[in-house]
């Protein structure tokens, strides 16, 4: 595993386990106060199901406002304009990765944890070329007024989404999963909810298995 740069973002990059050209790309966006290394090890369990997948786990561009050893996609206090400002850098990096790896966007999944989950939802629903699927672990849909105004044709292009959330999450409250899911359903998204009983703010083995099973419905192996 070595860092690689796409667009303005760099972070851990994992080549396909079977070698050769990737058949898909799974992008993982880390949480607030961490960096790409925090999620990079998840590439291994995913690769057992997706041996042809490459993995990109970029570091957020900003130093964390409360933990200078970590990074942030946006200031945690700015939940409205923050995601909007952060999105273009992420979208440009994914586009650069798709071009360099010679992949269509229907072979790309966008995933993330916590603030990264928030950004995976924000970006994946708005990119001109949409990812094939989105998984948000312990995230939330923070900005949605513009999505309510989408035309019927635009809504048809929205990717399926899986929301995974611990019932004991005290950082991003569990209730945010249902709030987000209801909004997504209202705009026509095929959304799957995975409540993880007793789990706090994290990703456990069952959450990981659920995400892998979900992506297996949409991505090539």
Phi, psi and omega in degrees: 000130179219156177289147177218151182248133170230123185062229181265001184249141175231159179169179181305136177230132181240124177288161178304139181299329182273359180082174177077194182289136180291144174267346178202167177227129175248116179263132180238123180255123185284171181273173182297131177085001178249201170208185185301331180297338182295328182250353188302326182292344178290344179301324184298306180297326175296320185293338177295329178266333183235072183294342178267001183275142166261158183230133176235124184235080189288151170280136175298151187283343185253145168294141180294136184294337181242355180216088185297349175279347181244185184233166177216148174280328175200160178298128187298339179277348184250079187273358180254299180279337182305306179298325181295319180289324183286332190300314185302325180293319178294314182297320179294322179294319179294319178297317178297319179295317179300316181294314184291325181271358179058051180242144170281158181292339177284003173247016182241133173246140179247120181232164177187159180244133175058242179298327175294326174295321176299318181287328177296321176292313183300310184287314186298332180275348188241345181300143180300314172258115188277147171293163182289328181200159181229137172234127177243115174267121175054037180251200179192152173271104187274323184238125185213354182303319181293331180290331180293340181266005180297144175287167179298322178296318178297321182294330179295336184269357183290135184283157174293149185228141171243129176251124180239129187208136176285137181291341181253023180290119179257359180265303170247104189306141181307326182300338180295336178296312181292321177301312180296316182298319180295320178295316180298318178297322181296333180260011172091014179280139171281103188244138178244131178256135177232092175284132179253102185300126176081355181277139175273218182272088183185185178237118178257181185298321181290324176296318180295317178298319179299318180294317179297316179297321180294312181294332179295340176284345191234330185258149172291150179287000000 
